[in-house]
Amino acid sequence: MTAAAFPAPALRPFLASDGPLLAQIFRDSIAELTGDDYDEAQQEAWIEQADDEDAFAAHLAGQLTLIATVASSPVGFISVKGLDDIDMLYVHPSVARSGVGTMLCDAAEKLAGGRGAKHLTVDASDTARAFFEKRGFLALHRQTAALGDVWLGNTHMQKRFDSTETLRTSQGPAQ
């Protein structure tokens, strides 16, 4: 894909009007990207978490949520709960593996470090686990989450920030 065909993504904060589109990105991402790791019943239960788009938007509004855009249109998002917990990271399937998720995660790590976090945690889906491992997150333990009558496995992971990394994130790149 050429630069002209795929403009550079940008970041912006969450707006209340983003709710329905982010709910659709959430649903599309699960439906199209997780099929190798989760069965149809698990995907459906997971997708149903965005059925109430107002509640979905309120959930994101209550956290630090960043939106990745391409040509001013949202293509992904990350939300951080509290100081140091990635709650959601989803990208539209059309931009999967294009750097959008990396950009969102980089921003969340910088913000967490700049706010004094010593680490960042995530409950990574089986689909996302390798992405987080490449970023230096370590698996702490496997766990399951109940969604109605369905169980989804994930891995609780953590990335510790060393003092130099925290210093770089709060002061810019190391020279």
N, C-alpha and C positions, 0 to 999 in steps of 0.2 A: 504494500500500500504506500503510495507516495504522500509527501507532506501536504500536497494540494488536496488529495482525496480524504485525508484525515487531519484536520487542523489540530494544532496543539490544544490539549485540554487546559482548562482554567479551574480555579477554585473559588467558591463563594460560600457565604453562610446559608443555612436553611431559612427558607421563608415559609410562612403558613400555607401559602398557595401551592407549595411543592408537594403536599401530601398525596394527592391522587397519582401523580406521575411517579413518585418514589415508590408508592405501593405497587405500581405496575412493573417498575424495574425489579423490585423484590420478587414479585411473582414470576416474571420472565426469567430472571436469573436462576431461580430454583428449578423451574420447569425445564430449562434448556441446558443447564450446566451441571446438575447434580445426579443425573440418571445413572451414572456408573457406580455411584456410592449409596444411593437410596432408592427403595422401590416406590412404585406408584402411590401406594397408600401413605407412605411417609412423606413424599413430595406434596400430596394433596393436603395433608394435615398441616404441614409447614406453610404452604401457600395460604391456607385459610387464616393465618395470623394477620393477614392484611385485608381481610374481607370488610372490616369496619375501618374505612379509610380515615374517618375523623379521629378514631382512637389511635390509629397508626401514626397520623400526623402529630397528635398530641404527645405520643410517646417520643417521637423524634424531637419535638419542640422542647421537651423537658431535659434534653441532653445536649452536649456540644455536638452539633451535626454539621458536617461540611458536605457540600455538593460539588461534584466534578461536572463541568459542562464542556461541550464541544459545540462551537458555533452558537453559544448562549443557551443550548438545550441541555438539561440534566441527563447524564449518562451513568452516574454512579453516586454513591454516598457512603459516608462512614459516620457512625455516632459513637461517642465516648461517654460512658456513664461514670459519673463521679470524676475523680482525678485520673484514674489509671485503668479503666476497663473498657476495651472495645466491645460494644454491644452488637453493632451491625456493621458489616462491610459488604456491599453488593454493587455489582456493575452490570450494565445491560449486556446481554450476550454478544451484541454487535461490536463491543469494545473490549471483550474479554481478551486477556493476554496482550494488550496494547500499551500497558503502562499506567492505565487509569487507576487500577487498584493500588499499584505501587505509589503513585502520587498521593492518593488519599491516605495511605498508611504512613508515608513519610511525614505528611502534615500532622497527623494525629500524634506521631512519636515526638515531633518537634514541639507541638503544643503541650503535650504531657510533660516532657522534660523541662520546658520553660515555666511550667506551673509548679515545678518542684517534685514531680513524681520520680520515684526511684526505679520504677518498673512499669510495664504495661502488660495487662493480661487479656486473654481472649478465650472464649469457648469456641474453638475452631471446628467447623464441620469437617467430615472426612474429605470432602472436596477441597476445602481451603487449607487443610493442614500443611501440605507441601509448600504452599505460598508463604505461610507464616514461618515454617522451618527455614526457608531460604533467607528470611529476614532476621534470623537469629533468635526466634522464639523457641523455647525448649518445652517439650511435653512434660507436664507434671503428673497428669492422670487422665484416664478414660472415664467418661461418665455418660449417663443417658438422661434425656429430657423427655417428659411425657407431654404429648400434644393430643389431648383427648384420649382415645384408646390406643394410640400409636406411640411407639418409643423411637427416638432418634439418638444415635450415638454421636458423640463429639469428643474432643480432647481439650482439656483445660491446659492452656499454654501461658508461658510468661517470658517476657524479654526484660532483662535487667539493664538499666542504664549505668555505665560506669561513670565516674566523675568527669573524665575527659569528654565522653559523649554528651553528657548533660551540659557541660560547659560549651561545647560546639553548638548544640541545639539552641542554647539561649543567646549565644554571641555571634552566630553565623559560622560558616565553614572554617575549619582549621587552616592556618597559613602554612 
